[in-house]
Amino acid sequence: MIAKYKYIDFHIFRRKTKLVSVNFRDKRNAWGVYTITMVMTNGRSYSCAINKNDFFLNMFLGNYVLNKPCYSCKFRGLKSTADIRVGDFWAKKYENNKTGVSSLIVFTKIGGSLLENIEDNCSIIKETIDTVLEKQISMDLSVPKSREKIINQLKTSRSLALIYFLYCTKQWFKCCIPKSVKDFIRLILKLK
């Protein structure tokens, strides 16, 4: 994905060093706290949660830079051609779990035998399918009007920060500005 590479370039340039590794779903700040961590050749690591004004993560979670099939995924819910599906388990029942819980849905006999082979090595709790699907995206996502412009801008020499502020400020405004500042800005806009 183009945004990912521009994001990495942004951090390499800022730190004047090279990249060793990137973890886009680091769980060091707890499961459910989206964090990106980069390890640089100078031995330093950079870790940023979404609430720290991270451009790429805000673009990703704001659905601005998803791959096209993600907006209308044909494998949502119980549609699948796989033997099993593994993913994060976001059910309300586990919302206070800070280490993370995975869900596994078995679709075929082969998937069932795979599950039987690992049962002795992990903790398995059977849940209803409604519980498993409870917080999963169940409908198509709307494609942001600015998505194509953003994707095209990411192919240029423009900085990630500039692209973000030009096309995603609504998301930035919603996520990153305290309510008191938002109220103040709304008041100023009304006065004009």
C-alpha positions in Angstrom: 0.0 0.0 0.0 1.4 3.4 -1.0 0.4 5.2 2.2 2.4 2.7 4.2 5.6 3.4 2.3 5.2 7.2 2.4 4.6 6.8 6.2 7.8 4.9 6.6 9.8 7.4 4.5 8.3 10.2 6.7 9.8 8.6 9.8 13.1 7.7 8.3 13.6 11.2 7.1 12.7 12.7 10.5 15.1 10.4 12.3 17.9 10.4 9.8 18.4 6.7 10.1 17.3 3.5 8.5 14.5 1.2 9.4 15.0 -2.3 10.8 11.3 -3.4 11.4 7.8 -2.1 11.5 4.8 -3.5 13.5 1.6 -1.9 12.4 -0.5 -3.6 15.1 1.8 -3.5 18.1 -0.1 -4.4 21.3 2.5 -2.9 23.8 -0.1 -0.3 24.8 -2.8 -2.9 25.3 -5.0 -4.8 22.9 -7.4 -2.5 21.3 -5.1 0.5 21.5 -3.8 0.8 17.9 -0.1 1.3 18.0 2.6 1.4 15.3 6.2 0.7 16.4 9.3 1.1 14.3 12.8 0.0 15.2 15.6 2.0 13.6 19.2 1.0 12.9 20.5 3.4 15.5 18.8 1.2 18.1 16.0 3.5 18.9 12.4 2.6 18.5 9.4 4.8 17.8 6.0 3.9 19.1 2.8 5.9 18.5 -0.8 5.2 19.5 -3.6 6.7 17.4 -4.4 9.4 19.9 -0.9 10.9 19.3 -1.9 12.4 15.9 -0.4 9.6 13.9 -1.2 10.5 10.2 -1.1 7.0 8.7 -3.1 5.3 11.4 -5.7 8.0 11.4 -5.9 7.7 7.6 -6.3 3.9 7.9 -8.8 3.9 10.7 -10.7 6.7 9.0 -11.1 4.4 6.0 -9.2 6.8 3.6 -6.6 4.4 2.4 -8.1 0.9 2.5 -7.6 -1.4 -0.4 -10.7 -1.2 -2.7 -12.1 -4.7 -1.9 -12.1 -3.8 1.8 -15.0 -1.3 1.3 -17.3 -4.1 0.1 -15.7 -7.3 1.3 -17.4 -10.4 0.0 -16.2 -12.5 3.0 -17.9 -10.5 5.8 -19.9 -12.4 8.3 -20.2 -16.1 7.6 -19.2 -16.0 4.0 -16.0 -17.7 3.4 -14.1 -20.2 1.2 -11.6 -20.9 4.0 -11.5 -23.9 6.4 -11.2 -21.5 9.4 -11.1 -17.8 10.1 -9.0 -16.3 12.9 -9.2 -12.7 14.0 -9.5 -10.3 16.9 -12.5 -11.0 19.2 -14.0 -7.6 19.9 -17.2 -8.9 21.7 -18.5 -6.8 24.5 -18.0 -9.8 26.8 -14.2 -9.4 26.5 -13.9 -5.6 26.3 -12.0 -5.4 29.6 -9.4 -7.9 28.5 -6.2 -6.0 27.9 -4.1 -8.8 26.5 -6.3 -9.7 23.6 -8.7 -12.5 22.7 -8.8 -14.2 19.3 -11.8 -15.7 17.6 -11.8 -18.7 15.4 -14.7 -19.8 13.2 -14.7 -23.3 11.7 -16.2 -23.6 8.3 -15.3 -27.1 7.2 -14.4 -30.6 8.5 -10.7 -29.8 7.8 -11.0 -26.7 9.9 -12.6 -28.8 12.7 -9.7 -31.2 12.7 -7.2 -28.3 12.7 -8.9 -27.0 15.8 -8.8 -30.5 17.4 -5.1 -30.6 16.8 -4.4 -27.4 18.8 -7.0 -27.8 21.6 -4.4 -29.1 24.1 -2.0 -26.1 23.5 -4.4 -23.2 24.0 -7.4 -22.1 26.0 -10.6 -22.5 24.0 -14.0 -21.2 25.0 -17.0 -21.9 22.8 -19.1 -18.9 22.0 -22.2 -18.4 19.9 -21.7 -17.1 16.4 -23.7 -14.0 17.3 -21.2 -13.2 20.0 -18.3 -13.8 17.6 -19.8 -11.5 15.0 -21.2 -8.9 17.4 -18.6 -6.1 16.8 -17.4 -7.2 13.3 -18.2 -4.9 10.4 -21.4 -6.3 8.9 -22.1 -3.9 6.1 -20.2 -2.3 3.3 -18.1 0.8 4.1 -18.7 4.0 2.2 -15.7 5.1 0.2 -14.6 8.6 1.3 -15.0 11.1 -1.5 -11.4 12.1 -1.1 -9.9 8.6 -1.3 -8.8 8.7 -5.0 -7.3 12.2 -4.5 -5.4 10.9 -1.4 -4.1 7.8 -3.2 -2.9 10.0 -6.1 -1.3 12.5 -3.8 0.5 9.7 -2.0 2.3 8.9 -5.3 3.7 12.5 -5.5 6.5 14.1 -3.5 4.0 15.8 -1.2 4.6 15.0 2.5 2.3 12.7 4.3 1.5 15.5 6.8 0.4 17.8 4.1 -1.8 15.2 2.4 -3.4 14.4 5.7 -4.2 17.9 6.5 -5.5 18.7 3.0 -7.8 15.7 2.8 -8.4 14.2 6.2 -8.8 17.2 8.5 -12.4 16.1 9.4 -11.0 12.8 10.8 -8.2 14.7 12.6 -10.6 17.2 14.0 -12.8 14.4 15.3 -10.0 12.2 16.8 -7.3 14.6 18.0 -8.6 17.9 19.1 -10.0 18.2 22.7 -13.8 18.9 22.9 -13.1 22.4 24.5 -11.0 23.4 21.5 -13.7 22.1 19.1 -16.4 24.1 20.9 -14.2 27.2 20.7 -13.6 26.8 17.0 -17.3 26.3 16.4 -18.1 29.5 18.3 -15.5 31.5 16.3 -17.0 30.1 13.0 -20.5 31.1 14.1 -19.4 34.7 14.9 -18.1 35.2 11.3 
